[in-house]
Amino acid sequence: MRRRVRGIVQSGKMDKTVSVSVERLIKHSQYEKYVRRNSILKAHDAQNHAKPGDLVEIEESRPLSKTKHWRLVRILRRALAPADKAAAEPAEEGVQAQ
């Protein structure tokens, strides 16, 4: 079994590679509270399908390059396009353009 994690794509500017931010919870040794930790992992995306903001699932693999050790398994949720974001935000009333 290979480890699978979920994360959000931070960057897709590289060819066939995406940077994925993975969040995990660890228990603080002294205070015993849970603390959030983020890791940025490079994942192989052969078809360049993933875009920034997408929620993806990645899987551990053999080393593909110096920093790339993960493969994109699937895209779980697409990010909203800029036009969709504008439609989703409520319009501000009482503000006039000058």
C-alpha positions in Angstrom: 0.0 0.0 0.0 1.3 3.4 -1.0 0.4 6.4 1.1 -2.3 8.7 -0.3 -3.0 12.2 0.9 -5.3 15.0 -0.1 -4.3 18.6 -0.7 -4.8 21.8 -2.6 -2.9 22.7 -5.7 -0.7 25.8 -5.0 1.0 26.1 -8.4 0.8 24.5 -11.8 3.3 26.6 -13.7 5.8 23.7 -14.2 5.4 21.2 -17.1 3.8 18.0 -15.9 4.3 19.0 -12.2 2.0 20.6 -9.6 2.8 21.8 -6.1 0.3 20.5 -3.6 -0.1 21.9 -0.1 -1.0 19.1 2.4 -2.2 19.9 5.9 -1.9 17.5 8.8 -2.6 17.7 12.5 0.1 16.8 15.1 -0.2 16.7 18.8 2.0 19.2 20.6 4.3 17.3 23.0 4.1 19.7 25.9 0.6 21.3 25.6 -1.1 18.3 24.1 -3.1 20.4 21.7 -3.4 19.7 18.0 -1.4 22.0 15.8 -1.8 22.3 12.0 1.3 21.7 9.9 1.6 22.3 6.1 3.9 20.6 3.6 4.4 21.5 0.0 4.8 18.4 -2.1 5.6 18.1 -5.8 3.4 15.7 -7.8 3.5 14.4 -11.3 0.6 15.5 -13.5 1.1 13.9 -16.9 -1.8 15.6 -18.7 -1.4 19.0 -16.9 -5.1 18.8 -15.8 -4.8 20.2 -12.2 -5.0 24.0 -11.8 -4.3 26.2 -8.7 -7.1 25.8 -6.1 -8.1 22.3 -7.1 -8.5 19.7 -4.3 -6.5 16.6 -5.4 -5.5 13.2 -4.2 -1.8 12.3 -4.6 0.0 9.0 -4.1 3.5 8.2 -3.1 5.7 6.9 -5.8 9.3 6.2 -6.7 11.5 9.3 -7.1 10.7 10.9 -10.4 13.1 13.8 -10.1 15.2 15.5 -7.4 12.1 16.8 -5.6 9.2 15.0 -7.2 8.1 11.8 -5.3 4.3 11.8 -5.7 1.8 11.2 -8.5 -1.6 12.8 -9.1 -4.3 10.2 -8.6 -7.4 12.2 -9.2 -9.0 15.7 -8.9 -11.6 15.6 -6.2 -13.0 19.2 -6.6 -12.3 21.9 -9.2 -11.5 25.5 -8.1 -14.0 28.2 -9.1 -13.1 30.1 -12.3 -12.6 33.9 -11.9 -16.0 34.5 -13.6 -17.7 32.0 -11.2 -16.1 33.7 -8.1 -17.5 37.1 -9.2 -21.0 35.6 -9.5 -20.7 33.8 -6.2 -19.8 37.0 -4.2 -22.6 39.3 -3.1 -22.7 42.7 -4.7 -21.9 45.6 -2.4 -24.8 48.0 -2.1 -24.4 51.7 -1.4 -21.0 51.9 -3.0 -20.9 54.1 -6.1 -18.1 54.1 -8.7 -16.6 57.5 -9.2 
